[in-house]
Amino acid sequence: MLKGFKADPKHDNEFIGGTVLDPLSGNVYKGKAKLNPSGKRLTMRGYIDVSVLGRSTTWIRAD
């Protein structure tokens, strides 16, 4: 579902350059992600060409 993400050298806890697969439609989108400082929330953004044209989802780690 996620592929190719690498740590952003300019920002801690951010990942860039990956792709996201939408399992419902089968479409692949560019993506970026940000992990909050506590490490419990990951916010993933999938977009087409420009980050403004996209959608974000937040996953919360279950302990």
N, CA, C, O and CB atoms as a CASP TS submission, in Angstrom:
PFRMAT TS
TARGET T0000
AUTHOR 0000-0000-0000
METHOD Language model
MODEL 1
PARENT N/A
ATOM      1  N   MET     1       0.816  -1.193   0.000  1.00  0.00           N
ATOM      2  CA  MET     1       0.000   0.000   0.000  1.00  0.00           C
ATOM      3  C   MET     1       0.863   1.263   0.000  1.00  0.00           C
ATOM      4  O   MET     1       0.498   2.263  -0.618  1.00  0.00           O
ATOM      5  CB  MET     1      -0.930  -0.005   1.201  1.00  0.00           C
ATOM      6  N   LEU     2       1.997   1.220   0.685  1.00  0.00           N
ATOM      7  CA  LEU     2       2.923   2.358   0.725  1.00  0.00           C
ATOM      8  C   LEU     2       4.256   1.896   0.154  1.00  0.00           C
ATOM      9  O   LEU     2       4.680   0.763   0.382  1.00  0.00           O
ATOM     10  CB  LEU     2       3.097   2.913   2.190  1.00  0.00           C
ATOM     11  N   LYS     3       4.916   2.784  -0.593  1.00  0.00           N
ATOM     12  CA  LYS     3       6.165   2.376  -1.217  1.00  0.00           C
ATOM     13  C   LYS     3       7.079   3.580  -1.416  1.00  0.00           C
ATOM     14  O   LYS     3       6.622   4.658  -1.796  1.00  0.00           O
ATOM     15  CB  LYS     3       5.896   1.681  -2.557  1.00  0.00           C
ATOM     16  N   GLY     4       8.366   3.393  -1.159  1.00  0.00           N
ATOM     17  CA  GLY     4       9.385   4.356  -1.538  1.00  0.00           C
ATOM     18  C   GLY     4       9.557   5.573  -0.654  1.00  0.00           C
ATOM     19  O   GLY     4      10.240   6.511  -1.064  1.00  0.00           O
ATOM     20  N   PHE     5       8.981   5.613   0.530  1.00  0.00           N
ATOM     21  CA  PHE     5       9.126   6.786   1.390  1.00  0.00           C
ATOM     22  C   PHE     5      10.523   6.841   1.982  1.00  0.00           C
ATOM     23  O   PHE     5      11.086   5.823   2.387  1.00  0.00           O
ATOM     24  CB  PHE     5       8.076   6.771   2.509  1.00  0.00           C
ATOM     25  N   LYS     6      11.075   8.055   2.025  1.00  0.00           N
ATOM     26  CA  LYS     6      12.402   8.275   2.604  1.00  0.00           C
ATOM     27  C   LYS     6      12.321   9.443   3.578  1.00  0.00           C
ATOM     28  O   LYS     6      11.511  10.353   3.402  1.00  0.00           O
ATOM     29  CB  LYS     6      13.467   8.549   1.493  1.00  0.00           C
ATOM     30  N   ALA     7      13.161   9.412   4.602  1.00  0.00           N
ATOM     31  CA  ALA     7      13.185  10.490   5.588  1.00  0.00           C
ATOM     32  C   ALA     7      13.558  11.804   4.901  1.00  0.00           C
ATOM     33  O   ALA     7      14.469  11.849   4.075  1.00  0.00           O
ATOM     34  CB  ALA     7      14.182  10.169   6.736  1.00  0.00           C
ATOM     35  N   ASP     8      12.842  12.864   5.255  1.00  0.00           N
ATOM     36  CA  ASP     8      13.113  14.202   4.721  1.00  0.00           C
ATOM     37  C   ASP     8      14.314  14.772   5.481  1.00  0.00           C
ATOM     38  O   ASP     8      14.230  14.959   6.695  1.00  0.00           O
ATOM     39  CB  ASP     8      11.848  15.148   4.853  1.00  0.00           C
ATOM     40  N   PRO     9      15.432  15.052   4.796  1.00  0.00           N
ATOM     41  CA  PRO     9      16.616  15.554   5.506  1.00  0.00           C
ATOM     42  C   PRO     9      16.422  16.950   6.104  1.00  0.00           C
ATOM     43  O   PRO     9      17.168  17.343   7.001  1.00  0.00           O
ATOM     44  CB  PRO     9      17.796  15.576   4.565  1.00  0.00           C
ATOM     45  N   LYS    10      15.442  17.694   5.624  1.00  0.00           N
ATOM     46  CA  LYS    10      15.208  19.053   6.113  1.00  0.00           C
ATOM     47  C   LYS    10      14.308  19.094   7.341  1.00  0.00           C
ATOM     48  O   LYS    10      14.361  20.055   8.107  1.00  0.00           O
ATOM     49  CB  LYS    10      14.601  19.892   5.021  1.00  0.00           C
ATOM     50  N   HIS    11      13.477  18.062   7.543  1.00  0.00           N
ATOM     51  CA  HIS    11      12.501  18.076   8.634  1.00  0.00           C
ATOM     52  C   HIS    11      12.504  16.741   9.367  1.00  0.00           C
ATOM     53  O   HIS    11      12.409  15.682   8.748  1.00  0.00           O
ATOM     54  CB  HIS    11      11.090  18.386   8.097  1.00  0.00           C
ATOM     55  N   ASP    12      12.613  16.800  10.687  1.00  0.00           N
ATOM     56  CA  ASP    12      12.543  15.585  11.501  1.00  0.00           C
ATOM     57  C   ASP    12      11.137  15.007  11.435  1.00  0.00           C
ATOM     58  O   ASP    12      10.157  15.744  11.338  1.00  0.00           O
ATOM     59  CB  ASP    12      12.943  15.876  12.970  1.00  0.00           C
ATOM     60  N   ASN    13      11.046  13.687  11.489  1.00  0.00           N
ATOM     61  CA  ASN    13       9.769  12.964  11.532  1.00  0.00           C
ATOM     62  C   ASN    13       8.894  13.163  10.302  1.00  0.00           C
ATOM     63  O   ASN    13       7.683  12.957  10.374  1.00  0.00           O
ATOM     64  CB  ASN    13       9.002  13.383  12.738  1.00  0.00           C
ATOM     65  N   GLU    14       9.481  13.561   9.167  1.00  0.00           N
ATOM     66  CA  GLU    14       8.711  13.692   7.934  1.00  0.00           C
ATOM     67  C   GLU    14       9.321  12.794   6.868  1.00  0.00           C
ATOM     68  O   GLU    14      10.534  12.587   6.827  1.00  0.00           O
ATOM     69  CB  GLU    14       8.670  15.170   7.454  1.00  0.00           C
ATOM     70  N   PHE    15       8.449  12.260   5.998  1.00  0.00           N
ATOM     71  CA  PHE    15       8.861  11.332   4.963  1.00  0.00           C
ATOM     72  C   PHE    15       8.292  11.795   3.626  1.00  0.00           C
ATOM     73  O   PHE    15       7.143  12.231   3.544  1.00  0.00           O
ATOM     74  CB  PHE    15       8.400   9.890   5.294  1.00  0.00           C
ATOM     75  N   ILE    16       9.105  11.696   2.586  1.00  0.00           N
ATOM     76  CA  ILE    16       8.727  12.224   1.274  1.00  0.00           C
ATOM     77  C   ILE    16       9.054  11.215   0.178  1.00  0.00           C
ATOM     78  O   ILE    16       9.726  10.211   0.414  1.00  0.00           O
ATOM     79  CB  ILE    16       9.443  13.560   1.000  1.00  0.00           C
ATOM     80  N   GLY    17       8.564  11.505  -1.022  1.00  0.00           N
ATOM     81  CA  GLY    17       8.967  10.765  -2.208  1.00  0.00           C
ATOM     82  C   GLY    17       8.362   9.393  -2.370  1.00  0.00           C
ATOM     83  O   GLY    17       8.869   8.587  -3.150  1.00  0.00           O
ATOM     84  N   GLY    18       7.297   9.105  -1.659  1.00  0.00           N
ATOM     85  CA  GLY    18       6.691   7.781  -1.762  1.00  0.00           C
ATOM     86  C   GLY    18       5.440   7.771  -2.610  1.00  0.00           C
ATOM     87  O   GLY    18       5.003   8.797  -3.131  1.00  0.00           O
ATOM     88  N   THR    19       4.877   6.586  -2.735  1.00  0.00           N
ATOM     89  CA  THR    19       3.609   6.428  -3.430  1.00  0.00           C
ATOM     90  C   THR    19       2.627   5.697  -2.524  1.00  0.00           C
ATOM     91  O   THR    19       3.021   4.923  -1.651  1.00  0.00           O
ATOM     92  CB  THR    19       3.800   5.667  -4.764  1.00  0.00           C
ATOM     93  N   VAL    20       1.350   5.954  -2.746  1.00  0.00           N
ATOM     94  CA  VAL    20       0.272   5.380  -1.957  1.00  0.00           C
ATOM     95  C   VAL    20      -0.711   4.707  -2.906  1.00  0.00           C
ATOM     96  O   VAL    20      -1.129   5.304  -3.897  1.00  0.00           O
ATOM     97  CB  VAL    20      -0.436   6.466  -1.089  1.00  0.00           C
ATOM     98  N   LEU    21      -1.077   3.470  -2.604  1.00  0.00           N
ATOM     99  CA  LEU    21      -2.066   2.752  -3.397  1.00  0.00           C
ATOM    100  C   LEU    21      -3.424   2.844  -2.713  1.00  0.00           C
ATOM    101  O   LEU    21      -3.556   2.508  -1.536  1.00  0.00           O
ATOM    102  CB  LEU    21      -1.650   1.274  -3.596  1.00  0.00           C
ATOM    103  N   ASP    22      -4.428   3.298  -3.448  1.00  0.00           N
ATOM    104  CA  ASP    22      -5.808   3.296  -2.942  1.00  0.00           C
ATOM    105  C   ASP    22      -6.373   1.912  -3.241  1.00  0.00           C
ATOM    106  O   ASP    22      -6.591   1.578  -4.406  1.00  0.00           O
ATOM    107  CB  ASP    22      -6.695   4.451  -3.607  1.00  0.00           C
ATOM    108  N   PRO    23      -6.616   1.093  -2.205  1.00  0.00           N
ATOM    109  CA  PRO    23      -7.051  -0.278  -2.453  1.00  0.00           C
ATOM    110  C   PRO    23      -8.455  -0.377  -3.060  1.00  0.00           C
ATOM    111  O   PRO    23      -8.776  -1.377  -3.703  1.00  0.00           O
ATOM    112  CB  PRO    23      -7.010  -1.053  -1.168  1.00  0.00           C
ATOM    113  N   LEU    24      -9.280   0.628  -2.868  1.00  0.00           N
ATOM    114  CA  LEU    24     -10.637   0.578  -3.417  1.00  0.00           C
ATOM    115  C   LEU    24     -10.672   0.829  -4.922  1.00  0.00           C
ATOM    116  O   LEU    24     -11.384   0.146  -5.659  1.00  0.00           O
ATOM    117  CB  LEU    24     -11.512   1.593  -2.715  1.00  0.00           C
ATOM    118  N   SER    25      -9.894   1.819  -5.371  1.00  0.00           N
ATOM    119  CA  SER    25      -9.920   2.167  -6.796  1.00  0.00           C
ATOM    120  C   SER    25      -8.761   1.558  -7.574  1.00  0.00           C
ATOM    121  O   SER    25      -8.842   1.416  -8.794  1.00  0.00           O
ATOM    122  CB  SER    25      -9.897   3.668  -6.960  1.00  0.00           C
ATOM    123  N   GLY    26      -7.681   1.195  -6.879  1.00  0.00           N
ATOM    124  CA  GLY    26      -6.496   0.686  -7.560  1.00  0.00           C
ATOM    125  C   GLY    26      -5.583   1.781  -8.075  1.00  0.00           C
ATOM    126  O   GLY    26      -4.568   1.484  -8.706  1.00  0.00           O
ATOM    127  N   ASN    27      -5.918   3.056  -7.820  1.00  0.00           N
ATOM    128  CA  ASN    27      -5.096   4.177  -8.264  1.00  0.00           C
ATOM    129  C   ASN    27      -3.881   4.346  -7.361  1.00  0.00           C
ATOM    130  O   ASN    27      -3.937   4.055  -6.167  1.00  0.00           O
ATOM    131  CB  ASN    27      -5.919   5.469  -8.292  1.00  0.00           C
ATOM    132  N   VAL    28      -2.777   4.821  -7.947  1.00  0.00           N
ATOM    133  CA  VAL    28      -1.552   5.093  -7.203  1.00  0.00           C
ATOM    134  C   VAL    28      -1.326   6.599  -7.202  1.00  0.00           C
ATOM    135  O   VAL    28      -1.422   7.252  -8.241  1.00  0.00           O
ATOM    136  CB  VAL    28      -0.326   4.336  -7.821  1.00  0.00           C
ATOM    137  N   TYR    29      -1.024   7.146  -6.019  1.00  0.00           N
ATOM    138  CA  TYR    29      -0.841   8.584  -5.847  1.00  0.00           C
ATOM    139  C   TYR    29       0.529   8.872  -5.255  1.00  0.00           C
ATOM    140  O   TYR    29       1.114   8.016  -4.592  1.00  0.00           O
ATOM    141  CB  TYR    29      -1.945   9.171  -4.954  1.00  0.00           C
ATOM    142  N   LYS    30       1.039  10.072  -5.490  1.00  0.00           N
ATOM    143  CA  LYS    30       2.231  10.530  -4.792  1.00  0.00           C
ATOM    144  C   LYS    30       1.862  10.713  -3.331  1.00  0.00           C
ATOM    145  O   LYS    30       0.692  10.920  -3.008  1.00  0.00           O
ATOM    146  CB  LYS    30       2.791  11.857  -5.410  1.00  0.00           C
ATOM    147  N   GLY    31       2.851  10.638  -2.441  1.00  0.00           N
ATOM    148  CA  GLY    31       2.511  10.772  -1.041  1.00  0.00           C
ATOM    149  C   GLY    31       3.626  11.363  -0.198  1.00  0.00           C
ATOM    150  O   GLY    31       4.792  11.389  -0.593  1.00  0.00           O
ATOM    151  N   LYS    32       3.233  11.834   0.970  1.00  0.00           N
ATOM    152  CA  LYS    32       4.173  12.279   1.994  1.00  0.00           C
ATOM    153  C   LYS    32       3.544  11.966   3.342  1.00  0.00           C
ATOM    154  O   LYS    32       2.330  11.784   3.440  1.00  0.00           O
ATOM    155  CB  LYS    32       4.513  13.814   1.854  1.00  0.00           C
ATOM    156  N   ALA    33       4.372  11.905   4.380  1.00  0.00           N
ATOM    157  CA  ALA    33       3.870  11.519   5.693  1.00  0.00           C
ATOM    158  C   ALA    33       4.608  12.287   6.780  1.00  0.00           C
ATOM    159  O   ALA    33       5.739  12.734   6.593  1.00  0.00           O
ATOM    160  CB  ALA    33       4.018  10.001   5.910  1.00  0.00           C
ATOM    161  N   LYS    34       3.940  12.428   7.917  1.00  0.00           N
ATOM    162  CA  LYS    34       4.535  13.115   9.067  1.00  0.00           C
ATOM    163  C   LYS    34       4.158  12.353  10.331  1.00  0.00           C
ATOM    164  O   LYS    34       2.988  12.053  10.568  1.00  0.00           O
ATOM    165  CB  LYS    34       4.061  14.608   9.149  1.00  0.00           C
ATOM    166  N   LEU    35       5.169  12.046  11.136  1.00  0.00           N
ATOM    167  CA  LEU    35       4.978  11.371  12.408  1.00  0.00           C
ATOM    168  C   LEU    35       5.046  12.416  13.504  1.00  0.00           C
ATOM    169  O   LEU    35       5.980  13.218  13.538  1.00  0.00           O
ATOM    170  CB  LEU    35       6.039  10.249  12.628  1.00  0.00           C
ATOM    171  N   ASN    36       4.052  12.419  14.417  1.00  0.00           N
ATOM    172  CA  ASN    36       4.079  13.433  15.473  1.00  0.00           C
ATOM    173  C   ASN    36       5.216  13.116  16.453  1.00  0.00           C
ATOM    174  O   ASN    36       5.702  11.985  16.475  1.00  0.00           O
ATOM    175  CB  ASN    36       2.706  13.498  16.220  1.00  0.00           C
ATOM    176  N   PRO    37       5.647  14.091  17.264  1.00  0.00           N
ATOM    177  CA  PRO    37       6.804  13.895  18.149  1.00  0.00           C
ATOM    178  C   PRO    37       6.689  12.714  19.109  1.00  0.00           C
ATOM    179  O   PRO    37       7.707  12.115  19.455  1.00  0.00           O
ATOM    180  CB  PRO    37       7.024  15.129  18.942  1.00  0.00           C
ATOM    181  N   SER    38       5.492  12.365  19.544  1.00  0.00           N
ATOM    182  CA  SER    38       5.351  11.237  20.469  1.00  0.00           C
ATOM    183  C   SER    38       5.403   9.898  19.738  1.00  0.00           C
ATOM    184  O   SER    38       5.545   8.854  20.375  1.00  0.00           O
ATOM    185  CB  SER    38       4.041  11.353  21.244  1.00  0.00           C
ATOM    186  N   GLY    39       5.289   9.915  18.414  1.00  0.00           N
ATOM    187  CA  GLY    39       5.340   8.695  17.628  1.00  0.00           C
ATOM    188  C   GLY    39       4.039   7.921  17.598  1.00  0.00           C
ATOM    189  O   GLY    39       4.019   6.776  17.146  1.00  0.00           O
ATOM    190  N   LYS    40       2.952   8.513  18.067  1.00  0.00           N
ATOM    191  CA  LYS    40       1.674   7.802  18.123  1.00  0.00           C
ATOM    192  C   LYS    40       0.762   8.095  16.933  1.00  0.00           C
ATOM    193  O   LYS    40      -0.137   7.303  16.650  1.00  0.00           O
ATOM    194  CB  LYS    40       0.958   8.156  19.393  1.00  0.00           C
ATOM    195  N   ARG    41       0.966   9.197  16.239  1.00  0.00           N
ATOM    196  CA  ARG    41       0.098   9.558  15.110  1.00  0.00           C
ATOM    197  C   ARG    41       0.932   9.743  13.845  1.00  0.00           C
ATOM    198  O   ARG    41       1.937  10.455  13.837  1.00  0.00           O
ATOM    199  CB  ARG    41      -0.702  10.852  15.422  1.00  0.00           C
ATOM    200  N   LEU    42       0.490   9.090  12.791  1.00  0.00           N
ATOM    201  CA  LEU    42       1.109   9.225  11.482  1.00  0.00           C
ATOM    202  C   LEU    42       0.074   9.839  10.555  1.00  0.00           C
ATOM    203  O   LEU    42      -0.992   9.261  10.336  1.00  0.00           O
ATOM    204  CB  LEU    42       1.626   7.847  10.937  1.00  0.00           C
ATOM    205  N   THR    43       0.386  11.011  10.009  1.00  0.00           N
ATOM    206  CA  THR    43      -0.517  11.669   9.065  1.00  0.00           C
ATOM    207  C   THR    43       0.040  11.466   7.668  1.00  0.00           C
ATOM    208  O   THR    43       1.151  11.899   7.361  1.00  0.00           O
ATOM    209  CB  THR    43      -0.683  13.195   9.390  1.00  0.00           C
ATOM    210  N   MET    44      -0.737  10.806   6.829  1.00  0.00           N
ATOM    211  CA  MET    44      -0.352  10.478   5.465  1.00  0.00           C
ATOM    212  C   MET    44      -1.158  11.336   4.501  1.00  0.00           C
ATOM    213  O   MET    44      -2.369  11.489   4.663  1.00  0.00           O
ATOM    214  CB  MET    44      -0.563   8.969   5.173  1.00  0.00           C
ATOM    215  N   ARG    45      -0.486  11.897   3.496  1.00  0.00           N
ATOM    216  CA  ARG    45      -1.172  12.700   2.480  1.00  0.00           C
ATOM    217  C   ARG    45      -0.904  12.089   1.119  1.00  0.00           C
ATOM    218  O   ARG    45       0.249  11.911   0.727  1.00  0.00           O
ATOM    219  CB  ARG    45      -0.708  14.190   2.520  1.00  0.00           C
ATOM    220  N   GLY    46      -1.964  11.770   0.403  1.00  0.00           N
ATOM    221  CA  GLY    46      -1.870  11.297  -0.968  1.00  0.00           C
ATOM    222  C   GLY    46      -2.384  12.393  -1.892  1.00  0.00           C
ATOM    223  O   GLY    46      -3.390  13.040  -1.600  1.00  0.00           O
ATOM    224  N   TYR    47      -1.688  12.600  -3.011  1.00  0.00           N
ATOM    225  CA  TYR    47      -2.071  13.713  -3.890  1.00  0.00           C
ATOM    226  C   TYR    47      -1.689  13.442  -5.338  1.00  0.00           C
ATOM    227  O   TYR    47      -0.900  12.547  -5.639  1.00  0.00           O
ATOM    228  CB  TYR    47      -1.416  15.010  -3.420  1.00  0.00           C
ATOM    229  N   ILE    48      -2.273  14.245  -6.226  1.00  0.00           N
ATOM    230  CA  ILE    48      -1.962  14.193  -7.651  1.00  0.00           C
ATOM    231  C   ILE    48      -1.190  15.454  -8.003  1.00  0.00           C
ATOM    232  O   ILE    48      -1.730  16.556  -7.899  1.00  0.00           O
ATOM    233  CB  ILE    48      -3.261  14.060  -8.522  1.00  0.00           C
ATOM    234  N   ASP    49       0.048  15.315  -8.411  1.00  0.00           N
ATOM    235  CA  ASP    49       0.928  16.408  -8.850  1.00  0.00           C
ATOM    236  C   ASP    49       1.215  17.459  -7.780  1.00  0.00           C
ATOM    237  O   ASP    49       2.383  17.711  -7.485  1.00  0.00           O
ATOM    238  CB  ASP    49       0.322  17.082 -10.033  1.00  0.00           C
ATOM    239  N   VAL    50       0.198  18.077  -7.192  1.00  0.00           N
ATOM    240  CA  VAL    50       0.386  19.146  -6.215  1.00  0.00           C
ATOM    241  C   VAL    50      -0.268  18.723  -4.902  1.00  0.00           C
ATOM    242  O   VAL    50      -1.389  18.215  -4.902  1.00  0.00           O
ATOM    243  CB  VAL    50      -0.213  20.498  -6.730  1.00  0.00           C
ATOM    244  N   SER    51       0.422  18.929  -3.793  1.00  0.00           N
ATOM    245  CA  SER    51      -0.067  18.486  -2.488  1.00  0.00           C
ATOM    246  C   SER    51      -1.422  19.090  -2.118  1.00  0.00           C
ATOM    247  O   SER    51      -2.175  18.499  -1.344  1.00  0.00           O
ATOM    248  CB  SER    51       0.943  18.833  -1.424  1.00  0.00           C
ATOM    249  N   VAL    52      -1.731  20.257  -2.666  1.00  0.00           N
ATOM    250  CA  VAL    52      -3.003  20.919  -2.371  1.00  0.00           C
ATOM    251  C   VAL    52      -4.181  20.084  -2.892  1.00  0.00           C
ATOM    252  O   VAL    52      -5.267  20.107  -2.312  1.00  0.00           O
ATOM    253  CB  VAL    52      -3.031  22.335  -2.996  1.00  0.00           C
ATOM    254  N   LEU    53      -3.961  19.350  -3.982  1.00  0.00           N
ATOM    255  CA  LEU    53      -5.010  18.524  -4.576  1.00  0.00           C
ATOM    256  C   LEU    53      -4.900  17.094  -4.054  1.00  0.00           C
ATOM    257  O   LEU    53      -4.522  16.178  -4.784  1.00  0.00           O
ATOM    258  CB  LEU    53      -4.918  18.547  -6.123  1.00  0.00           C
ATOM    259  N   GLY    54      -5.237  16.922  -2.784  1.00  0.00           N
ATOM    260  CA  GLY    54      -5.117  15.597  -2.210  1.00  0.00           C
ATOM    261  C   GLY    54      -5.972  15.410  -0.978  1.00  0.00           C
ATOM    262  O   GLY    54      -6.839  16.225  -0.665  1.00  0.00           O
ATOM    263  N   ARG    55      -5.707  14.315  -0.285  1.00  0.00           N
ATOM    264  CA  ARG    55      -6.475  13.975   0.908  1.00  0.00           C
ATOM    265  C   ARG    55      -5.524  13.423   1.959  1.00  0.00           C
ATOM    266  O   ARG    55      -4.584  12.699   1.633  1.00  0.00           O
ATOM    267  CB  ARG    55      -7.601  12.948   0.583  1.00  0.00           C
ATOM    268  N   SER    56      -5.769  13.767   3.224  1.00  0.00           N
ATOM    269  CA  SER    56      -4.951  13.294   4.337  1.00  0.00           C
ATOM    270  C   SER    56      -5.719  12.311   5.202  1.00  0.00           C
ATOM    271  O   SER    56      -6.939  12.398   5.342  1.00  0.00           O
ATOM    272  CB  SER    56      -4.471  14.467   5.182  1.00  0.00           C
ATOM    273  N   THR    57      -4.980  11.376   5.777  1.00  0.00           N
ATOM    274  CA  THR    57      -5.529  10.412   6.728  1.00  0.00           C
ATOM    275  C   THR    57      -4.557  10.296   7.877  1.00  0.00           C
ATOM    276  O   THR    57      -3.343  10.289   7.670  1.00  0.00           O
ATOM    277  CB  THR    57      -5.785   9.020   6.064  1.00  0.00           C
ATOM    278  N   THR    58      -5.083  10.204   9.103  1.00  0.00           N
ATOM    279  CA  THR    58      -4.238  10.043  10.274  1.00  0.00           C
ATOM    280  C   THR    58      -4.467   8.670  10.876  1.00  0.00           C
ATOM    281  O   THR    58      -5.601   8.261  11.126  1.00  0.00           O
ATOM    282  CB  THR    58      -4.514  11.147  11.311  1.00  0.00           C
ATOM    283  N   TRP    59      -3.361   7.963  11.105  1.00  0.00           N
ATOM    284  CA  TRP    59      -3.408   6.659  11.765  1.00  0.00           C
ATOM    285  C   TRP    59      -2.879   6.827  13.175  1.00  0.00           C
ATOM    286  O   TRP    59      -1.900   7.539  13.395  1.00  0.00           O
ATOM    287  CB  TRP    59      -2.583   5.585  10.981  1.00  0.00           C
ATOM    288  N   ILE    60      -3.521   6.177  14.129  1.00  0.00           N
ATOM    289  CA  ILE    60      -3.115   6.248  15.535  1.00  0.00           C
ATOM    290  C   ILE    60      -2.629   4.872  15.972  1.00  0.00           C
ATOM    291  O   ILE    60      -3.314   3.868  15.776  1.00  0.00           O
ATOM    292  CB  ILE    60      -4.294   6.739  16.443  1.00  0.00           C
ATOM    293  N   ARG    61      -1.440   4.838  16.567  1.00  0.00           N
ATOM    294  CA  ARG    61      -0.842   3.578  17.017  1.00  0.00           C
ATOM    295  C   ARG    61      -1.592   3.048  18.231  1.00  0.00           C
ATOM    296  O   ARG    61      -1.824   3.778  19.194  1.00  0.00           O
ATOM    297  CB  ARG    61       0.656   3.768  17.351  1.00  0.00           C
ATOM    298  N   ALA    62      -1.967   1.782  18.179  1.00  0.00           N
ATOM    299  CA  ALA    62      -2.614   1.132  19.320  1.00  0.00           C
ATOM    300  C   ALA    62      -1.522   0.507  20.183  1.00  0.00           C
ATOM    301  O   ALA    62      -0.658  -0.215  19.684  1.00  0.00           O
ATOM    302  CB  ALA    62      -3.661   0.049  18.853  1.00  0.00           C
ATOM    303  N   ASP    63      -1.570   0.788  21.462  1.00  0.00           N
ATOM    304  CA  ASP    63      -0.551   0.230  22.378  1.00  0.00           C
ATOM    305  C   ASP    63      -1.042  -0.984  23.082  1.00  0.00           C
ATOM    306  O   ASP    63      -0.313  -1.571  23.882  1.00  0.00           O
ATOM    307  CB  ASP    63      -0.125   1.251  23.398  1.00  0.00           C
TER
END
